[in-house]
Amino acid sequence: MTIVYPDIKPWGRSFKEYVRMFNLTPDDLERKILGCGDGPASFNAEFTERGGNIISVDPVYFFSADQIRQRIHETYNYIIDQTRKNQDKFIWQEIGSVEELGRIRMSAMEKFLKDFSEGVMQKRYIPGELPFLPFKDKEFDLALCSHLLFLYTDNLSLEFHLKSIEELCRVSNEVRVFPLQDVNADRSSYVEPVINFLRTKNQDVKEIKVAYEFQKGGNTMLRIC
Ligand SMILES: C[S@@+](CC[C@H](N)C(=O)[O-])C[C@H]1O[C@@H](n2cnc3c(N)ncnc32)[C@H](O)[C@@H]1O
């Protein structure tokens, strides 16, 4: 079967998953980090608890915690259902079943929801959206973008990808994007055009293997400096 997402879904991963998706080292975790499209991930909440310096930006932060909770509940069954019908596209090793996946994601999203109001007051959750971010040039050391660019190849154009990655490079000294696959676990047709475009802009671009693989074959990130 084919996975179809008519729009971009709020779905949240944990700090532990971010560390592995982006090969984050102890030195990386000392840097000023931007999480772009973090949505209801618990990365910001958990990293802040560990003393990290992190700002997340996402259009879902225009809404209240109750509205975001409502949206998560509206989309939860759809995502779980699509995943169940397409189990062959994933590696069920660390996460053993669709039910366990649901529990792990909900636990991360609950952590986010608990932290959201305080994080808004502390300006750790900033409403905004690519391709234009409300930040100064090189305000961050490292920008991370998980499960937005490339994943939503069917929803977002190549032009959007080029502008968005240029914008991430404007606000951060280094940018990492994961995964490079679309929702059906196929390599996004945008990866090579994006790499070629960035090289014409004299950016150093590398595809790097990471210690995380849930979508089959989805174990590399793009690192741009
Ligand atoms: C699938 S979720 C991924 C959440 C998180 N990064 C993770 O990996 O757990 C995609 C997120 O991208 C956000 N998003 C959608 N359009 C965006 C845009 N133009 N700029 C930034 N974020 C966007 C959505 O609101 C949603 O929270």
The ligand as an SDF file (V2000), in Angstrom:
LIG
                    3D

 27 29  0  0  0  0  0  0  0  0999 V2000
    5.7980   15.1300   11.3720 C   0  0  0  0  0  0  0  0  0  0  0  0
    5.9470   16.5190   12.4310 S   0  0  0  0  0  0  0  0  0  0  0  0
    7.6070   16.2950   13.0130 C   0  0  0  0  0  0  0  0  0  0  0  0
    7.7950   16.8530   14.3980 C   0  0  0  0  0  0  0  0  0  0  0  0
    9.2080   16.6860   14.9770 C   0  0  0  0  0  0  0  0  0  0  0  0
   10.1910   17.3860   14.1880 N   0  0  0  0  0  0  0  0  0  0  0  0
    9.5980   15.2340   15.1140 C   0  0  0  0  0  0  0  0  0  0  0  0
   10.3890   14.7350   14.2750 O   0  0  0  0  0  0  0  0  0  0  0  0
    9.1240   14.5790   16.0250 O   0  0  0  0  0  0  0  0  0  0  0  0
    6.1180   17.8490   11.2350 C   0  0  0  0  0  0  0  0  0  0  0  0
    6.0550   19.2300   11.8720 C   0  0  0  0  0  0  0  0  0  0  0  0
    6.3500   20.2050   10.8610 O   0  0  0  0  0  0  0  0  0  0  0  0
    5.5920   21.3660   11.1390 C   0  0  0  0  0  0  0  0  0  0  0  0
    5.5260   22.2270    9.9440 N   0  0  0  0  0  0  0  0  0  0  0  0
    4.6360   22.1810    8.9240 C   0  0  0  0  0  0  0  0  0  0  0  0
    4.9220   23.1430    8.0260 N   0  0  0  0  0  0  0  0  0  0  0  0
    6.0000   23.8120    8.4890 C   0  0  0  0  0  0  0  0  0  0  0  0
    6.7650   24.9330    8.0040 C   0  0  0  0  0  0  0  0  0  0  0  0
    6.4560   25.5310    6.8390 N   0  0  0  0  0  0  0  0  0  0  0  0
    7.8140   25.3570    8.7380 N   0  0  0  0  0  0  0  0  0  0  0  0
    8.1370   24.7510    9.9130 C   0  0  0  0  0  0  0  0  0  0  0  0
    7.4440   23.6950   10.4190 N   0  0  0  0  0  0  0  0  0  0  0  0
    6.3870   23.2360    9.7140 C   0  0  0  0  0  0  0  0  0  0  0  0
    4.2600   20.7940   11.5790 C   0  0  0  0  0  0  0  0  0  0  0  0
    3.4820   21.7380   12.2920 O   0  0  0  0  0  0  0  0  0  0  0  0
    4.6970   19.6000   12.4360 C   0  0  0  0  0  0  0  0  0  0  0  0
    4.8020   19.9600   13.7870 O   0  0  0  0  0  0  0  0  0  0  0  0
  1  2  1  0
  2  3  1  0
  2 10  1  0
  3  4  1  0
  4  5  1  0
  5  6  1  0
  5  7  1  0
  7  8  2  0
  7  9  1  0
 10 11  1  0
 11 12  1  0
 11 26  1  0
 12 13  1  0
 13 14  1  0
 13 24  1  0
 14 15  1  0
 14 23  1  0
 15 16  2  0
 16 17  1  0
 17 18  1  0
 17 23  2  0
 18 19  1  0
 18 20  2  0
 20 21  1  0
 21 22  2  0
 22 23  1  0
 24 25  1  0
 24 26  1  0
 26 27  1  0
M  CHG  2   2   1   9  -1
M  END
$$$$
